[in-house]
Each structure stands twice: as C-alpha cells, then as structure tokens.
Amino acid sequence: MSPDAVDKNIQEWESRQSNLLLMEGGYPHLPQRPTLKKITQEQKQAVNQDKLDNVYTQRNTLVVAFALAMEALGHKVGRGFDDDKTKDWADEWRHVVYVELPDRSQISWHIAPKDLPLLDMLPEYEGKWDGTFVGRSPEWLETLAE
C-alpha cells in the first residue's frame, strides 16, 4: 500500500471516528445517566500513529522477505547506512535495505528504528545508493519478469 493510500485510509478512519463518543458508567435505562466524553485529538493521533507503525512494520517485513528471496536467486542485496549529510535525519532512521534488480537497477527502503532487528537476516550491502528513486513507482516490478 502506497503512503498516499495509507494517508487516505487514515483520513477516512478519522472522519468516521470524529463523532465517536465513549460511554463511562451506567446505562441509559437506569436512573444514573452515562457520561459522554469525546475522544481527544491526542487519542486519535495515538491510534493513527499505532496503525501507521503497524503498516510500516508489515512493509518492512515484506521488504526483508523480498530481499532474502532475491538473494536466494543470486541478486546482490543487503543492509546499509545512508550517510548523506544533506539529510537532517537522526542516525537511527538511516538504515536501508538495498536490492539490485535483474536489469542492474537498484531499489531501496529506509527501515524504522523499531524494525531494525529484521535487518540481522541480511548481509552488509557492498555498494552505495545509486541515486535513483525506482522503488517509488511500480515500474520496477516489470524488471522481475525479465
């Protein structure tokens, strides 16, 4: 699922949840009336962040599985570190999975800090980022058929 699709799903979920009320104590048919409390923006953001984190963990797991499959087919893959100093990122966000495709192009994905243990299954990458953004579009899938 693309980041745009994830954003759209989160926005749809937020709009459905915006009127959600939590019931605290009692039932309407009893003398004590329930107290209604709106979900705070912080609570919505926490739920959204958890969902987004889970989506990225699933993605990262698939990325590593794909890399391992490509390695088994004889392609160059591995984990690396993005040392581009022009990016204002914390070091923990600079871990990358690289996969070289059959046409010798390269795709790569940055991995979230909480998913770094997944990278233990991969060898160190013996190259550098080639400067392309091929992995951001589905065209790279076509190279697998070659």
Disulfide bonds with the S-S distance in Angstrom:
none
